[in-house]
Amino acid sequence: MRTNGIIEREGPLNAFLFGETIMIANPSEVLAHNDYLEIQVESEGNIIVEDQAFTKISSKSNIKIKVEGRGKRINWLLHPYLFYNDSSAEITNKFFLNEG
């Protein structure tokens, strides 16, 4: 997902831009089995990124989540994950600031 006043996206995640705020709207708030979720946001300016809800990880699931942000200034408001019985997750968050 890239933003310079508009949003370009690839994949099933939806996003809405309100000024400098990007609201990520997941197609499903539940991850199960061996799901893999990757979110990448790039911006030339300042961005605030939010998610709309908790992410639930269903019982006996082993999922992977990768979040990456690039921008001049990034405020990324991470949301909570709810783990159900015997679930696990590998979660990676990386943030890169542009020069300036």
C-alpha positions, 0 to 999 in steps of 0.5 A, spaced: 500 500 500 502 506 497 500 513 499 501 520 496 494 523 497 491 516 494 491 509 496 494 503 491 493 496 494 495 489 492 491 483 495 485 483 499 486 488 505 482 494 504 484 501 506 481 508 507 485 515 507 483 520 512 488 526 511 494 523 514 490 517 517 490 510 514 485 505 516 486 498 515 480 494 514 481 487 514 476 482 510 476 478 516 477 479 523 479 472 525 485 468 523 485 460 523 489 454 521 496 457 517 494 463 515 499 468 513 497 476 513 502 481 510 501 489 511 506 494 508 505 501 508 509 506 504 508 514 504 512 520 502 510 524 508 507 523 515 502 517 516 498 514 522 496 507 521 490 504 525 486 498 524 479 497 525 478 491 530 482 486 535 485 480 531 482 473 533 487 467 532 482 461 533 484 455 537 489 450 534 492 455 529 499 457 527 499 463 524 504 468 521 503 476 521 508 481 518 507 488 518 512 493 515 511 501 514 516 506 511 515 513 511 517 520 513 514 520 520 510 513 522 505 513 528 502 506 527 497 504 532 498 496 533 491 493 535 491 487 540 491 480 538 486 475 542 489 468 542 484 462 543 486 455 546 493 452 543 494 458 538 500 461 536 503 466 532 509 469 529 509 476 529 514 481 526 513 488 526 519 493 522 519 500 521 523 504 516 524 512 516 525 516 510 531 521 511 529 528 512 
